[in-house]
């Protein structure tokens, strides 16, 4: 890999909490994926308990652009 390809990865890994999680996902054990997904689901549940319906709906609403891009990629073949 060139330095231009490594630089964005190094910058993302320096973000305090998110970088640690992503570094552990990429370079850690294969079971870490399930722990990461469990943590995300737990955070979603905590937000729903804390803020009610907006905490439940807003993360799903934020995933709409990702789903839209995936549908476009699927239809393009």
N, CA, C and O atoms as a Tripos MOL2 file, in Angstrom:
@<TRIPOS>MOLECULE
protein
  308   307    77     0     0
PROTEIN
NO_CHARGES

@<TRIPOS>ATOM
      1 N           0.8300   -1.1880    0.0000 N.3       1 UNK1
      2 CA          0.0000    0.0000    0.0000 C.3       1 UNK1
      3 C           0.8680    1.2430    0.0000 C.2       1 UNK1
      4 O           1.9460    1.2780    0.5940 O.2       1 UNK1
      5 N           0.3770    2.2460   -0.6720 N.am      2 UNK2
      6 CA          1.1000    3.5070   -0.6870 C.3       2 UNK2
      7 C           0.7590    4.3220    0.5550 C.2       2 UNK2
      8 O          -0.1590    3.9930    1.3060 O.2       2 UNK2
      9 N           1.5120    5.3810    0.7480 N.am      3 UNK3
     10 CA          1.2480    6.2500    1.9020 C.3       3 UNK3
     11 C          -0.1050    6.9390    1.7790 C.2       3 UNK3
     12 O          -0.7520    7.2160    2.7890 O.2       3 UNK3
     13 N          -0.5410    7.2180    0.5440 N.am      4 UNK4
     14 CA         -1.8350    7.8680    0.3460 C.3       4 UNK4
     15 C          -2.9850    6.9500    0.7380 C.2       4 UNK4
     16 O          -4.0380    7.4230    1.1650 O.2       4 UNK4
     17 N          -2.7930    5.6370    0.5980 N.am      5 UNK5
     18 CA         -3.8390    4.6910    0.9790 C.3       5 UNK5
     19 C          -3.8320    4.4310    2.4800 C.2       5 UNK5
     20 O          -4.8800    4.1270    3.0490 O.2       5 UNK5
     21 N          -2.7040    4.5410    3.1220 N.am      6 UNK6
     22 CA         -2.5860    4.2590    4.5570 C.3       6 UNK6
     23 C          -2.9940    5.4660    5.3940 C.2       6 UNK6
     24 O          -3.5000    5.2950    6.5030 O.2       6 UNK6
     25 N          -2.7870    6.6740    4.8940 N.am      7 UNK7
     26 CA         -3.0450    7.8860    5.6730 C.3       7 UNK7
     27 C          -4.4830    8.0100    6.1660 C.2       7 UNK7
     28 O          -4.6710    8.2930    7.3490 O.2       7 UNK7
     29 N          -5.5230    7.8140    5.3270 N.am      8 UNK8
     30 CA         -6.8890    7.9330    5.8720 C.3       8 UNK8
     31 C          -7.1700    6.9000    6.9620 C.2       8 UNK8
     32 O          -7.8580    7.2060    7.9360 O.2       8 UNK8
     33 N          -6.6550    5.6970    6.8130 N.am      9 UNK9
     34 CA         -6.8630    4.6660    7.8320 C.3       9 UNK9
     35 C          -6.2070    5.0810    9.1430 C.2       9 UNK9
     36 O          -6.7910    4.8990   10.2120 O.2       9 UNK9
     37 N          -5.0080    5.6330    9.0730 N.am     10 UNK10
     38 CA         -4.3240    6.0560   10.2970 C.3      10 UNK10
     39 C          -5.0680    7.2010   10.9700 C.2      10 UNK10
     40 O          -5.1230    7.2720   12.1980 O.2      10 UNK10
     41 N          -5.6440    8.1020   10.1670 N.am     11 UNK11
     42 CA         -6.3920    9.2200   10.7530 C.3      11 UNK11
     43 C          -7.6640    8.7370   11.4360 C.2      11 UNK11
     44 O          -8.0200    9.2360   12.5040 O.2      11 UNK11
     45 N          -8.3540    7.7700   10.8330 N.am     12 UNK12
     46 CA         -9.5750    7.2360   11.4440 C.3      12 UNK12
     47 C          -9.2340    6.4860   12.7230 C.2      12 UNK12
     48 O          -9.9820    6.5580   13.6980 O.2      12 UNK12
     49 N          -8.1260    5.7730   12.7350 N.am     13 UNK13
     50 CA         -7.7330    5.0260   13.9270 C.3      13 UNK13
     51 C          -7.3670    5.9410   15.0940 C.2      13 UNK13
     52 O          -7.3490    5.4870   16.2380 O.2      13 UNK13
     53 N          -7.0770    7.2040   14.8400 N.am     14 UNK14
     54 CA         -6.7190    8.1440   15.9170 C.3      14 UNK14
     55 C          -7.9200    8.7950   16.5810 C.2      14 UNK14
     56 O          -7.7620    9.5090   17.5710 O.2      14 UNK14
     57 N          -9.1230    8.5630   16.0550 N.am     15 UNK15
     58 CA        -10.3270    9.0850   16.7110 C.3      15 UNK15
     59 C         -10.4870    8.3160   18.0130 C.2      15 UNK15
     60 O         -10.4120    7.0880   17.9980 O.2      15 UNK15
     61 N         -10.7060    8.9880   19.1430 N.am     16 UNK16
     62 CA        -10.5910    8.3320   20.4500 C.3      16 UNK16
     63 C         -11.3460    7.0170   20.6260 C.2      16 UNK16
     64 O         -10.6930    6.0010   20.8610 O.2      16 UNK16
     65 N         -12.6330    6.9670   20.5330 N.am     17 UNK17
     66 CA        -13.3560    5.7270   20.8300 C.3      17 UNK17
     67 C         -13.6160    4.9250   19.5620 C.2      17 UNK17
     68 O         -13.4350    3.7070   19.5470 O.2      17 UNK17
     69 N         -14.0340    5.5950   18.5110 N.am     18 UNK18
     70 CA        -14.3870    4.9130   17.2720 C.3      18 UNK18
     71 C         -13.1600    4.2520   16.6490 C.2      18 UNK18
     72 O         -13.2420    3.1310   16.1480 O.2      18 UNK18
     73 N         -12.0370    4.9380   16.6810 N.am     19 UNK19
     74 CA        -10.8120    4.3750   16.1160 C.3      19 UNK19
     75 C         -10.3790    3.1090   16.8210 C.2      19 UNK19
     76 O          -9.9000    2.1710   16.1830 O.2      19 UNK19
     77 N         -10.5420    3.0730   18.1290 N.am     20 UNK20
     78 CA        -10.1770    1.8740   18.8800 C.3      20 UNK20
     79 C         -11.0630    0.6980   18.4790 C.2      20 UNK20
     80 O         -10.5760   -0.4180   18.3010 O.2      20 UNK20
     81 N         -12.3630    0.9480   18.3380 N.am     21 UNK21
     82 CA        -13.2840   -0.1130   17.9190 C.3      21 UNK21
     83 C         -12.9470   -0.6110   16.5190 C.2      21 UNK21
     84 O         -12.8980   -1.8190   16.2860 O.2      21 UNK21
     85 N         -12.7140    0.3090   15.5860 N.am     22 UNK22
     86 CA        -12.4220   -0.0880   14.2130 C.3      22 UNK22
     87 C         -11.0870   -0.8190   14.1000 C.2      22 UNK22
     88 O         -10.9730   -1.7830   13.3420 O.2      22 UNK22
     89 N         -10.0840   -0.3740   14.8390 N.am     23 UNK23
     90 CA         -8.7920   -1.0680   14.8320 C.3      23 UNK23
     91 C          -8.9420   -2.4840   15.3810 C.2      23 UNK23
     92 O          -8.3200   -3.4200   14.8790 O.2      23 UNK23
     93 N          -9.7660   -2.6340   16.4080 N.am     24 UNK24
     94 CA         -9.9900   -3.9510   16.9830 C.3      24 UNK24
     95 C         -10.7690   -4.8380   16.0140 C.2      24 UNK24
     96 O         -10.5290   -6.0440   15.9520 O.2      24 UNK24
     97 N         -11.6940   -4.2560   15.2610 N.am     25 UNK25
     98 CA        -12.4360   -5.0390   14.2680 C.3      25 UNK25
     99 C         -11.5340   -5.5190   13.1390 C.2      25 UNK25
    100 O         -11.6340   -6.6680   12.7080 O.2      25 UNK25
    101 N         -10.6520   -4.6420   12.6570 N.am     26 UNK26
    102 CA         -9.8190   -4.9830   11.5070 C.3      26 UNK26
    103 C          -8.6660   -5.9070   11.8960 C.2      26 UNK26
    104 O          -8.3810   -6.8690   11.1820 O.2      26 UNK26
    105 N          -8.0070   -5.6310   13.0050 N.am     27 UNK27
    106 CA         -6.8070   -6.3780   13.3650 C.3      27 UNK27
    107 C          -7.0170   -7.3800   14.4980 C.2      27 UNK27
    108 O          -6.0870   -8.1010   14.8580 O.2      27 UNK27
    109 N          -8.2010   -7.4350   15.0530 N.am     28 UNK28
    110 CA         -8.4540   -8.3090   16.1950 C.3      28 UNK28
    111 C          -8.9590   -9.6820   15.7900 C.2      28 UNK28
    112 O          -8.7930  -10.1150   14.6490 O.2      28 UNK28
    113 N          -9.5700  -10.3480   16.7350 N.am     29 UNK29
    114 CA        -10.0990  -11.6860   16.4990 C.3      29 UNK29
    115 C         -11.3990  -11.6150   15.7000 C.2      29 UNK29
    116 O         -12.0640  -10.5780   15.7070 O.2      29 UNK29
    117 N         -11.7740  -12.6940   15.0130 N.am     30 UNK30
    118 CA        -13.0220  -12.6920   14.2230 C.3      30 UNK30
    119 C         -14.2840  -12.5300   15.0680 C.2      30 UNK30
    120 O         -15.2950  -12.0460   14.5590 O.2      30 UNK30
    121 N         -14.2550  -12.9160   16.3310 N.am     31 UNK31
    122 CA        -15.4270  -12.7860   17.1920 C.3      31 UNK31
    123 C         -15.7380  -11.3380   17.5480 C.2      31 UNK31
    124 O         -16.8350  -11.0440   18.0230 O.2      31 UNK31
    125 N         -14.8000  -10.4380   17.3290 N.am     32 UNK32
    126 CA        -15.0200   -9.0320   17.6840 C.3      32 UNK32
    127 C         -16.1510   -8.3960   16.8830 C.2      32 UNK32
    128 O         -16.7450   -7.4160   17.3320 O.2      32 UNK32
    129 N         -16.4540   -8.9320   15.7140 N.am     33 UNK33
    130 CA        -17.5580   -8.3960   14.9160 C.3      33 UNK33
    131 C         -18.8650   -8.5330   15.6870 C.2      33 UNK33
    132 O         -19.6770   -7.6080   15.7110 O.2      33 UNK33
    133 N         -19.0660   -9.6840   16.3120 N.am     34 UNK34
    134 CA        -20.3140   -9.9200   17.0480 C.3      34 UNK34
    135 C         -20.3980   -9.0450   18.2920 C.2      34 UNK34
    136 O         -21.4800   -8.5850   18.6560 O.2      34 UNK34
    137 N         -19.2610   -8.8140   18.9470 N.am     35 UNK35
    138 CA        -19.2520   -7.9210   20.1060 C.3      35 UNK35
    139 C         -19.5750   -6.4840   19.6810 C.2      35 UNK35
    140 O         -20.2930   -5.7680   20.3790 O.2      35 UNK35
    141 N         -19.0400   -6.0760   18.5360 N.am     36 UNK36
    142 CA        -19.3050   -4.7310   18.0170 C.3      36 UNK36
    143 C         -20.7820   -4.5620   17.6770 C.2      36 UNK36
    144 O         -21.3880   -3.5480   18.0240 O.2      36 UNK36
    145 N         -21.3620   -5.5490   17.0000 N.am     37 UNK37
    146 CA        -22.7870   -5.4760   16.6690 C.3      37 UNK37
    147 C         -23.6500   -5.4900   17.9230 C.2      37 UNK37
    148 O         -24.6540   -4.7800   17.9890 O.2      37 UNK37
    149 N         -23.2750   -6.2820   18.9120 N.am     38 UNK38
    150 CA        -24.0050   -6.2870   20.1820 C.3      38 UNK38
    151 C         -23.9310   -4.9400   20.8840 C.2      38 UNK38
    152 O         -24.9070   -4.4940   21.4870 O.2      38 UNK38
    153 N         -22.7730   -4.2940   20.8060 N.am     39 UNK39
    154 CA        -22.6300   -2.9620   21.3900 C.3      39 UNK39
    155 C         -23.4830   -1.9280   20.6870 C.2      39 UNK39
    156 O         -24.0750   -1.0620   21.3320 O.2      39 UNK39
    157 N         -23.5520   -2.0130   19.3530 N.am     40 UNK40
    158 CA        -24.4030   -1.0770   18.6120 C.3      40 UNK40
    159 C         -25.8770   -1.2690   18.9430 C.2      40 UNK40
    160 O         -26.6110   -0.2940   19.1070 O.2      40 UNK40
    161 N         -26.3130   -2.5220   19.0420 N.am     41 UNK41
    162 CA        -27.7050   -2.7910   19.4010 C.3      41 UNK41
    163 C         -27.9860   -2.2930   20.8190 C.2      41 UNK41
    164 O         -29.0530   -1.7430   21.0880 O.2      41 UNK41
    165 N         -27.0310   -2.4880   21.7140 N.am     42 UNK42
    166 CA        -27.2030   -2.0030   23.0900 C.3      42 UNK42
    167 C         -27.3130   -0.4780   23.1250 C.2      42 UNK42
    168 O         -28.1440    0.0650   23.8520 O.2      42 UNK42
    169 N         -26.4900    0.2060   22.3540 N.am     43 UNK43
    170 CA        -26.5790    1.6670   22.3020 C.3      43 UNK43
    171 C         -27.9180    2.1250   21.7410 C.2      43 UNK43
    172 O         -28.4760    3.1260   22.1910 O.2      43 UNK43
    173 N         -28.4310    1.3910   20.7580 N.am     44 UNK44
    174 CA        -29.7320    1.7440   20.1890 C.3      44 UNK44
    175 C         -30.8410    1.5580   21.2250 C.2      44 UNK44
    176 O         -31.7490    2.3840   21.3190 O.2      44 UNK44
    177 N         -30.7690    0.4840   21.9950 N.am     45 UNK45
    178 CA        -31.7660    0.2450   23.0440 C.3      45 UNK45
    179 C         -31.6670    1.3110   24.1310 C.2      45 UNK45
    180 O         -32.6850    1.8090   24.6110 O.2      45 UNK45
    181 N         -30.4430    1.6610   24.5170 N.am     46 UNK46
    182 CA        -30.2530    2.6910   25.5390 C.3      46 UNK46
    183 C         -30.8090    4.0310   25.0610 C.2      46 UNK46
    184 O         -31.4170    4.7610   25.8430 O.2      46 UNK46
    185 N         -30.6040    4.3610   23.7740 N.am     47 UNK47
    186 CA        -31.1480    5.6240   23.2720 C.3      47 UNK47
    187 C         -32.6700    5.5910   23.2470 C.2      47 UNK47
    188 O         -33.3120    6.6120   23.4950 O.2      47 UNK47
    189 N         -33.2590    4.4300   22.9510 N.am     48 UNK48
    190 CA        -34.7250    4.3270   22.9510 C.3      48 UNK48
    191 C         -35.2760    4.4620   24.3620 C.2      48 UNK48
    192 O         -36.3320    5.0640   24.5550 O.2      48 UNK48
    193 N         -34.5830    3.9180   25.3410 N.am     49 UNK49
    194 CA        -35.0450    4.0300   26.7280 C.3      49 UNK49
    195 C         -34.8720    5.4590   27.2350 C.2      49 UNK49
    196 O         -35.7100    5.9700   27.9780 O.2      49 UNK49
    197 N         -33.7770    6.0980   26.8270 N.am     50 UNK50
    198 CA        -33.4930    7.4440   27.3180 C.3      50 UNK50
    199 C         -34.3900    8.4970   26.6740 C.2      50 UNK50
    200 O         -34.9710    9.3270   27.3730 O.2      50 UNK50
    201 N         -34.5090    8.4680   25.3300 N.am     51 UNK51
    202 CA        -35.2220    9.5240   24.6370 C.3      51 UNK51
    203 C         -36.5470    9.0820   24.0400 C.2      51 UNK51
    204 O         -37.2320    9.8890   23.4110 O.2      51 UNK51
    205 N         -36.9220    7.8450   24.2140 N.am     52 UNK52
    206 CA        -38.2160    7.3750   23.7360 C.3      52 UNK52
    207 C         -38.2330    7.1100   22.2430 C.2      52 UNK52
    208 O         -37.2650    6.6010   21.6770 O.2      52 UNK52
    209 N         -39.3430    7.4600   21.6110 N.am     53 UNK53
    210 CA        -39.5340    7.1680   20.1930 C.3      53 UNK53
    211 C         -38.5020    7.8420   19.2860 C.2      53 UNK53
    212 O         -38.0520    7.2080   18.3320 O.2      53 UNK53
    213 N         -38.1030    9.0990   19.5340 N.am     54 UNK54
    214 CA        -37.0530    9.6700   18.6720 C.3      54 UNK54
    215 C         -35.7310    8.8970   18.7470 C.2      54 UNK54
    216 O         -35.0300    8.7730   17.7430 O.2      54 UNK54
    217 N         -35.3920    8.3860   19.9140 N.am     55 UNK55
    218 CA        -34.1750    7.5920   20.0460 C.3      55 UNK55
    219 C         -34.2580    6.2660   19.3210 C.2      55 UNK55
    220 O         -33.2330    5.6810   18.9700 O.2      55 UNK55
    221 N         -35.4680    5.7870   19.0940 N.am     56 UNK56
    222 CA        -35.6590    4.5420   18.3630 C.3      56 UNK56
    223 C         -35.6850    4.7740   16.8610 C.2      56 UNK56
    224 O         -35.1680    3.9610   16.0950 O.2      56 UNK56
    225 N         -36.2840    5.8800   16.4380 N.am     57 UNK57
    226 CA        -36.5110    6.1240   15.0090 C.3      57 UNK57
    227 C         -35.3160    6.7870   14.3370 C.2      57 UNK57
    228 O         -34.9970    6.4380   13.2000 O.2      57 UNK57
    229 N         -34.6460    7.7240   14.9870 N.am     58 UNK58
    230 CA        -33.5920    8.4830   14.3300 C.3      58 UNK58
    231 C         -32.4100    7.6330   13.8490 C.2      58 UNK58
    232 O         -31.9120    7.9000   12.7560 O.2      58 UNK58
    233 N         -31.9300    6.6320   14.5880 N.am     59 UNK59
    234 CA        -30.8660    5.7970   14.0060 C.3      59 UNK59
    235 C         -31.3220    5.0400   12.7590 C.2      59 UNK59
    236 O         -30.5400    4.8640   11.8230 O.2      59 UNK59
    237 N         -32.5690    4.5930   12.7360 N.am     60 UNK60
    238 CA        -33.0810    3.9260   11.5420 C.3      60 UNK60
    239 C         -33.2060    4.9240   10.3950 C.2      60 UNK60
    240 O         -32.9410    4.5820    9.2420 O.2      60 UNK60
    241 N         -33.6040    6.1400   10.7010 N.am     61 UNK61
    242 CA        -33.7140    7.1760    9.6790 C.3      61 UNK61
    243 C         -32.3400    7.5470    9.1250 C.2      61 UNK61
    244 O         -32.2120    7.8660    7.9420 O.2      61 UNK61
    245 N         -31.3370    7.5080    9.9540 N.am     62 UNK62
    246 CA        -29.9780    7.8000    9.4990 C.3      62 UNK62
    247 C         -29.4500    6.7080    8.5730 C.2      62 UNK62
    248 O         -28.5350    6.9650    7.7900 O.2      62 UNK62
    249 N         -30.0000    5.5050    8.6410 N.am     63 UNK63
    250 CA        -29.5490    4.4090    7.7860 C.3      63 UNK63
    251 C         -30.2060    4.4200    6.4160 C.2      63 UNK63
    252 O         -29.8390    3.6200    5.5550 O.2      63 UNK63
    253 N         -31.1660    5.3050    6.1930 N.am     64 UNK64
    254 CA        -31.8770    5.3510    4.9070 C.3      64 UNK64
    255 C         -30.9340    5.6480    3.7400 C.2      64 UNK64
    256 O         -31.0350    4.9640    2.7220 O.2      64 UNK64
    257 N         -30.0270    6.6220    3.8210 N.am     65 UNK65
    258 CA        -29.1160    6.8360    2.6770 C.3      65 UNK65
    259 C         -28.2590    5.6090    2.3650 C.2      65 UNK65
    260 O         -28.0130    5.3070    1.1970 O.2      65 UNK65
    261 N         -27.8120    4.9110    3.3880 N.am     66 UNK66
    262 CA        -27.0260    3.7000    3.1580 C.3      66 UNK66
    263 C         -27.8520    2.6380    2.4400 C.2      66 UNK66
    264 O         -27.3600    2.0000    1.5090 O.2      66 UNK66
    265 N         -29.0750    2.4420    2.8510 N.am     67 UNK67
    266 CA        -29.9590    1.4730    2.1920 C.3      67 UNK67
    267 C         -30.2430    1.8860    0.7570 C.2      67 UNK67
    268 O         -30.3100    1.0370   -0.1320 O.2      67 UNK67
    269 N         -30.4110    3.1850    0.5240 N.am     68 UNK68
    270 CA        -30.6530    3.6790   -0.8210 C.3      68 UNK68
    271 C         -29.4530    3.3960   -1.7260 C.2      68 UNK68
    272 O         -29.6220    2.9470   -2.8600 O.2      68 UNK68
    273 N         -28.2550    3.6560   -1.2320 N.am     69 UNK69
    274 CA        -27.0430    3.3880   -2.0180 C.3      69 UNK69
    275 C         -26.9100    1.8930   -2.2940 C.2      69 UNK69
    276 O         -26.5460    1.5010   -3.4030 O.2      69 UNK69
    277 N         -27.1980    1.0610   -1.3090 N.am     70 UNK70
    278 CA        -27.1160   -0.3870   -1.5230 C.3      70 UNK70
    279 C         -28.1250   -0.8530   -2.5660 C.2      70 UNK70
    280 O         -27.8090   -1.7200   -3.3810 O.2      70 UNK70
    281 N         -29.3340   -0.2930   -2.5560 N.am     71 UNK71
    282 CA        -30.3260   -0.6580   -3.5700 C.3      71 UNK71
    283 C         -29.8760   -0.2330   -4.9670 C.2      71 UNK71
    284 O         -30.0750   -0.9750   -5.9290 O.2      71 UNK71
    285 N         -29.2820    0.9280   -5.0880 N.am     72 UNK72
    286 CA        -28.7790    1.3720   -6.3900 C.3      72 UNK72
    287 C         -27.6470    0.4550   -6.8550 C.2      72 UNK72
    288 O         -27.5900    0.0940   -8.0310 O.2      72 UNK72
    289 N         -26.7530    0.0770   -5.9520 N.am     73 UNK73
    290 CA        -25.6600   -0.8210   -6.3310 C.3      73 UNK73
    291 C         -26.1680   -2.1980   -6.7370 C.2      73 UNK73
    292 O         -25.6230   -2.8160   -7.6520 O.2      73 UNK73
    293 N         -27.2050   -2.6800   -6.0660 N.am     74 UNK74
    294 CA        -27.7680   -3.9770   -6.4210 C.3      74 UNK74
    295 C         -28.4010   -3.9340   -7.8050 C.2      74 UNK74
    296 O         -28.2330   -4.8630   -8.5950 O.2      74 UNK74
    297 N         -29.1280   -2.8580   -8.1020 N.am     75 UNK75
    298 CA        -29.8040   -2.7910   -9.3890 C.3      75 UNK75
    299 C         -28.8460   -2.5680  -10.5560 C.2      75 UNK75
    300 O         -29.1570   -2.9260  -11.6930 O.2      75 UNK75
    301 N         -27.6910   -1.9830  -10.2820 N.am     76 UNK76
    302 CA        -26.7070   -1.7880  -11.3500 C.3      76 UNK76
    303 C         -26.0070   -3.0840  -11.7100 C.2      76 UNK76
    304 O         -25.4590   -3.2150  -12.8040 O.2      76 UNK76
    305 N         -26.0230   -4.0390  -10.8010 N.am     77 UNK77
    306 CA        -25.4280   -5.3360  -11.0860 C.3      77 UNK77
    307 C         -24.0360   -5.3560  -10.7070 C.2      77 UNK77
    308 O         -23.3650   -6.3740  -10.8740 O.2      77 UNK77
@<TRIPOS>BOND
     1     1     2 1
     2     2     3 1
     3     3     4 2
     4     3     5 am
     5     5     6 1
     6     6     7 1
     7     7     8 2
     8     7     9 am
     9     9    10 1
    10    10    11 1
    11    11    12 2
    12    11    13 am
    13    13    14 1
    14    14    15 1
    15    15    16 2
    16    15    17 am
    17    17    18 1
    18    18    19 1
    19    19    20 2
    20    19    21 am
    21    21    22 1
    22    22    23 1
    23    23    24 2
    24    23    25 am
    25    25    26 1
    26    26    27 1
    27    27    28 2
    28    27    29 am
    29    29    30 1
    30    30    31 1
    31    31    32 2
    32    31    33 am
    33    33    34 1
    34    34    35 1
    35    35    36 2
    36    35    37 am
    37    37    38 1
    38    38    39 1
    39    39    40 2
    40    39    41 am
    41    41    42 1
    42    42    43 1
    43    43    44 2
    44    43    45 am
    45    45    46 1
    46    46    47 1
    47    47    48 2
    48    47    49 am
    49    49    50 1
    50    50    51 1
    51    51    52 2
    52    51    53 am
    53    53    54 1
    54    54    55 1
    55    55    56 2
    56    55    57 am
    57    57    58 1
    58    58    59 1
    59    59    60 2
    60    59    61 am
    61    61    62 1
    62    62    63 1
    63    63    64 2
    64    63    65 am
    65    65    66 1
    66    66    67 1
    67    67    68 2
    68    67    69 am
    69    69    70 1
    70    70    71 1
    71    71    72 2
    72    71    73 am
    73    73    74 1
    74    74    75 1
    75    75    76 2
    76    75    77 am
    77    77    78 1
    78    78    79 1
    79    79    80 2
    80    79    81 am
    81    81    82 1
    82    82    83 1
    83    83    84 2
    84    83    85 am
    85    85    86 1
    86    86    87 1
    87    87    88 2
    88    87    89 am
    89    89    90 1
    90    90    91 1
    91    91    92 2
    92    91    93 am
    93    93    94 1
    94    94    95 1
    95    95    96 2
    96    95    97 am
    97    97    98 1
    98    98    99 1
    99    99   100 2
   100    99   101 am
   101   101   102 1
   102   102   103 1
   103   103   104 2
   104   103   105 am
   105   105   106 1
   106   106   107 1
   107   107   108 2
   108   107   109 am
   109   109   110 1
   110   110   111 1
   111   111   112 2
   112   111   113 am
   113   113   114 1
   114   114   115 1
   115   115   116 2
   116   115   117 am
   117   117   118 1
   118   118   119 1
   119   119   120 2
   120   119   121 am
   121   121   122 1
   122   122   123 1
   123   123   124 2
   124   123   125 am
   125   125   126 1
   126   126   127 1
   127   127   128 2
   128   127   129 am
   129   129   130 1
   130   130   131 1
   131   131   132 2
   132   131   133 am
   133   133   134 1
   134   134   135 1
   135   135   136 2
   136   135   137 am
   137   137   138 1
   138   138   139 1
   139   139   140 2
   140   139   141 am
   141   141   142 1
   142   142   143 1
   143   143   144 2
   144   143   145 am
   145   145   146 1
   146   146   147 1
   147   147   148 2
   148   147   149 am
   149   149   150 1
   150   150   151 1
   151   151   152 2
   152   151   153 am
   153   153   154 1
   154   154   155 1
   155   155   156 2
   156   155   157 am
   157   157   158 1
   158   158   159 1
   159   159   160 2
   160   159   161 am
   161   161   162 1
   162   162   163 1
   163   163   164 2
   164   163   165 am
   165   165   166 1
   166   166   167 1
   167   167   168 2
   168   167   169 am
   169   169   170 1
   170   170   171 1
   171   171   172 2
   172   171   173 am
   173   173   174 1
   174   174   175 1
   175   175   176 2
   176   175   177 am
   177   177   178 1
   178   178   179 1
   179   179   180 2
   180   179   181 am
   181   181   182 1
   182   182   183 1
   183   183   184 2
   184   183   185 am
   185   185   186 1
   186   186   187 1
   187   187   188 2
   188   187   189 am
   189   189   190 1
   190   190   191 1
   191   191   192 2
   192   191   193 am
   193   193   194 1
   194   194   195 1
   195   195   196 2
   196   195   197 am
   197   197   198 1
   198   198   199 1
   199   199   200 2
   200   199   201 am
   201   201   202 1
   202   202   203 1
   203   203   204 2
   204   203   205 am
   205   205   206 1
   206   206   207 1
   207   207   208 2
   208   207   209 am
   209   209   210 1
   210   210   211 1
   211   211   212 2
   212   211   213 am
   213   213   214 1
   214   214   215 1
   215   215   216 2
   216   215   217 am
   217   217   218 1
   218   218   219 1
   219   219   220 2
   220   219   221 am
   221   221   222 1
   222   222   223 1
   223   223   224 2
   224   223   225 am
   225   225   226 1
   226   226   227 1
   227   227   228 2
   228   227   229 am
   229   229   230 1
   230   230   231 1
   231   231   232 2
   232   231   233 am
   233   233   234 1
   234   234   235 1
   235   235   236 2
   236   235   237 am
   237   237   238 1
   238   238   239 1
   239   239   240 2
   240   239   241 am
   241   241   242 1
   242   242   243 1
   243   243   244 2
   244   243   245 am
   245   245   246 1
   246   246   247 1
   247   247   248 2
   248   247   249 am
   249   249   250 1
   250   250   251 1
   251   251   252 2
   252   251   253 am
   253   253   254 1
   254   254   255 1
   255   255   256 2
   256   255   257 am
   257   257   258 1
   258   258   259 1
   259   259   260 2
   260   259   261 am
   261   261   262 1
   262   262   263 1
   263   263   264 2
   264   263   265 am
   265   265   266 1
   266   266   267 1
   267   267   268 2
   268   267   269 am
   269   269   270 1
   270   270   271 1
   271   271   272 2
   272   271   273 am
   273   273   274 1
   274   274   275 1
   275   275   276 2
   276   275   277 am
   277   277   278 1
   278   278   279 1
   279   279   280 2
   280   279   281 am
   281   281   282 1
   282   282   283 1
   283   283   284 2
   284   283   285 am
   285   285   286 1
   286   286   287 1
   287   287   288 2
   288   287   289 am
   289   289   290 1
   290   290   291 1
   291   291   292 2
   292   291   293 am
   293   293   294 1
   294   294   295 1
   295   295   296 2
   296   295   297 am
   297   297   298 1
   298   298   299 1
   299   299   300 2
   300   299   301 am
   301   301   302 1
   302   302   303 1
   303   303   304 2
   304   303   305 am
   305   305   306 1
   306   306   307 1
   307   307   308 2
@<TRIPOS>SUBSTRUCTURE
     1 UNK1         2 RESIDUE 1 A UNK
     2 UNK2         6 RESIDUE 1 A UNK
     3 UNK3        10 RESIDUE 1 A UNK
     4 UNK4        14 RESIDUE 1 A UNK
     5 UNK5        18 RESIDUE 1 A UNK
     6 UNK6        22 RESIDUE 1 A UNK
     7 UNK7        26 RESIDUE 1 A UNK
     8 UNK8        30 RESIDUE 1 A UNK
     9 UNK9        34 RESIDUE 1 A UNK
    10 UNK10       38 RESIDUE 1 A UNK
    11 UNK11       42 RESIDUE 1 A UNK
    12 UNK12       46 RESIDUE 1 A UNK
    13 UNK13       50 RESIDUE 1 A UNK
    14 UNK14       54 RESIDUE 1 A UNK
    15 UNK15       58 RESIDUE 1 A UNK
    16 UNK16       62 RESIDUE 1 A UNK
    17 UNK17       66 RESIDUE 1 A UNK
    18 UNK18       70 RESIDUE 1 A UNK
    19 UNK19       74 RESIDUE 1 A UNK
    20 UNK20       78 RESIDUE 1 A UNK
    21 UNK21       82 RESIDUE 1 A UNK
    22 UNK22       86 RESIDUE 1 A UNK
    23 UNK23       90 RESIDUE 1 A UNK
    24 UNK24       94 RESIDUE 1 A UNK
    25 UNK25       98 RESIDUE 1 A UNK
    26 UNK26      102 RESIDUE 1 A UNK
    27 UNK27      106 RESIDUE 1 A UNK
    28 UNK28      110 RESIDUE 1 A UNK
    29 UNK29      114 RESIDUE 1 A UNK
    30 UNK30      118 RESIDUE 1 A UNK
    31 UNK31      122 RESIDUE 1 A UNK
    32 UNK32      126 RESIDUE 1 A UNK
    33 UNK33      130 RESIDUE 1 A UNK
    34 UNK34      134 RESIDUE 1 A UNK
    35 UNK35      138 RESIDUE 1 A UNK
    36 UNK36      142 RESIDUE 1 A UNK
    37 UNK37      146 RESIDUE 1 A UNK
    38 UNK38      150 RESIDUE 1 A UNK
    39 UNK39      154 RESIDUE 1 A UNK
    40 UNK40      158 RESIDUE 1 A UNK
    41 UNK41      162 RESIDUE 1 A UNK
    42 UNK42      166 RESIDUE 1 A UNK
    43 UNK43      170 RESIDUE 1 A UNK
    44 UNK44      174 RESIDUE 1 A UNK
    45 UNK45      178 RESIDUE 1 A UNK
    46 UNK46      182 RESIDUE 1 A UNK
    47 UNK47      186 RESIDUE 1 A UNK
    48 UNK48      190 RESIDUE 1 A UNK
    49 UNK49      194 RESIDUE 1 A UNK
    50 UNK50      198 RESIDUE 1 A UNK
    51 UNK51      202 RESIDUE 1 A UNK
    52 UNK52      206 RESIDUE 1 A UNK
    53 UNK53      210 RESIDUE 1 A UNK
    54 UNK54      214 RESIDUE 1 A UNK
    55 UNK55      218 RESIDUE 1 A UNK
    56 UNK56      222 RESIDUE 1 A UNK
    57 UNK57      226 RESIDUE 1 A UNK
    58 UNK58      230 RESIDUE 1 A UNK
    59 UNK59      234 RESIDUE 1 A UNK
    60 UNK60      238 RESIDUE 1 A UNK
    61 UNK61      242 RESIDUE 1 A UNK
    62 UNK62      246 RESIDUE 1 A UNK
    63 UNK63      250 RESIDUE 1 A UNK
    64 UNK64      254 RESIDUE 1 A UNK
    65 UNK65      258 RESIDUE 1 A UNK
    66 UNK66      262 RESIDUE 1 A UNK
    67 UNK67      266 RESIDUE 1 A UNK
    68 UNK68      270 RESIDUE 1 A UNK
    69 UNK69      274 RESIDUE 1 A UNK
    70 UNK70      278 RESIDUE 1 A UNK
    71 UNK71      282 RESIDUE 1 A UNK
    72 UNK72      286 RESIDUE 1 A UNK
    73 UNK73      290 RESIDUE 1 A UNK
    74 UNK74      294 RESIDUE 1 A UNK
    75 UNK75      298 RESIDUE 1 A UNK
    76 UNK76      302 RESIDUE 1 A UNK
    77 UNK77      306 RESIDUE 1 A UNK
